[in-house]
């Protein structure tokens, strides 16, 4: 007898195709409160699970699984949470009506421009037009932003023609040489005050 997933609207059944897709099937807990939680999570009127009732892995979060051994198992105390219910089975989301949440809705949110540090902000113009004309400077809070021709961030160098090159090899080489130097200093028992300057 083929094994089907008991979740509402789920058509997964134990087969070679589901195994290839990485879908696993899990038997309902034998007895107790956890079995009752699984039955309630399905939201099916009058549903009572049997000893062979299964749910597929698509109804659990990825962190609910223990994949350390050869067999994929569910962690203890896990309840299925991912379902595709129709509108009549959806639970309405509770709206918050606390004083704090109402006050947060009433207060105006800060504008991004007002929290932007204009002194540290730069503008890079990327212009692919054939006939280049001068552009008006970008002005934020009454200050003109400086125009830069290139930008360097985390080892990537980007210019205004959208040409980029990665500088990670140089950064790695520099870091390794400093690490080697620090190890040599430590080997020769150089005082820690001197090491802090590096």
N, C-alpha and C positions, 0 to 999 in steps of 0.2 A: 504494500500500500504506500503510495507516494506521500511524502511529508510536505505540508504546506505551511506557510506563515499564517498565524491566526489574526494578524493585525487587520483592521478595517481597510479595505481597498488595496491591500498588498497582494500581488500575484506571484511572489517568489515561492518556488518549491525546490526542494533538495534535488539537484541534478548536476550534471557535468558542467553545464553553462554557468550556473551560480557558483560552483566551486572555482571555475576559471576566473570569474569576476571577483573572487575573494569574499563572497558572502558566506557566512557561517550561520548555523541554526542552533538555537539554545532552548532546552526544555524548561518549562515553568518550574519554579521551586516546588519541592515535594509538598510541603505543608506550611502552615503558619501565616504570619502577618505579611511576609514578603510576597507570598503567592497571591494573597488578597490584593496587595498593592499593584501587582502586575495585571491582575484581572480588571481592577478599576482603571488602570492606565489605558486599557483598550477601549473604554467607553462603549461597550456593547451591552445592551439590555439583557439581563438574565444570563450572561455568559458565565459558565463555570468550566474551568480547564480540567482536562483529564491528565493522565500520566504521560500521554504522548503529545500533548499540545506544545507547539513550538513557536518561537518568534525568531525572525532573521536578524542578522547583525545590523541591518539598515535602520533599526529602531533604537539603537544605542549610540552614545557618543564615542568617539575614538578613545577617549581616556577611560572608558568603562571596561576596557579589555586588558587582560593579562596575556601578553604575547611572548613571554619569556621561554616557555617550553615549546614542544612540537605541536601541541593542541592549543587552539585559541580558546581561552576561558574568560568568563565574566568575573569581575572582581566581586567580593562579598558585599552584599547590601545594595547592589545596583538595581535600579528600576528603569524600564524603558521610557524614553521621553520624546522620541522623534516619530511623529505620525503625520499623515496627510489626511486630516479629518474634513468631511464636508461641512458646510456652514451650520447645519443644525446640530452638529456635535462639537463645534468650536466653543470654548469657554470665553466669555467676554473678558477683556483685559480690565483689571481693576484700575480705576483712575485715582490718583492721589489728590486728596483734598485737605492736606494739612496746611497750617498757617504758613509754614516755611515754603512749601511748594507754591502756594498762591502768591506769596511775597516775591519769590523768584520770577514768577511769570509777569508780575507787575513792574518790576525794576527793569529799566532799559539795559540791554546787554552792551558791553563796551565794543566800540567799533574797532576793527582790526587796525585801521590806520592810527587810532589813538594809542594803541599799545606797541606800535612799531617803533623801533629805535632808529630814527632817521639818520643819526650820525654814523651808524654802522651799515646802513643800507646802500647798496650800489645798484646801478642799472646797467645791463648789458643789452645792447641793441643788436638784434639779428635781422639783417636786412638783405633779402635776395632780389630786390628790384634791380633792373638793368640801369635805369637812370636814378641815381641816388640824389636825394635832396636832403637838405638839413632838416633835422627833426627838432621840434620844440623840446626843451628839457622837461623831464618829469618832475613835478613839484608836489611834495607832500608836506602838509602843515606849514606851508609858506617857505619851505627850504627846497632848493634844487638838489636832486640826487646826482652824484658824480657818475659819469659814464666810464665804464671799464671795457677794455678790448678783449680781455680773457679772464678766466675764473679758475681757481684751483681749489679742489675740495677733496679730502681723503685720498690723495694720490692720483686723482683724475684731473687732467688739465684740459679745459674747454675754452675754445676761442669763439669770437663772434661770427665765424663762418660755420659754426657747429662742428668743427673738426676737434677731435679729442684724442688724447693719448694717455695711457695709464703709466703712472710713475711709481707703481708699487714695488718694482724690483729695486729701484734706488732707495726707497724708504726702508725696505727689508734689509738691504745691504748695510745701510747706515745704522740701523738698529742692531744688527748682528755684530758689527764692529764695535759699537759702544758696549754691548753685553760682554764681548770678549775682553775688552779693556777693563771693565769693572771686575770681571773674574780674576784677571791678572793682578789687579790692585788688591783684591781680597786675599789672593794666594800669598802675596807678599806682606800681609797683615798691615795694610795702610790704615791709619786711624779713621774711624767712622765719620768724624766731622769732615774730613776731606772728601769722603765718598758722597756725602750729602750734596756737595756742590755740583756733582754730575747729575 
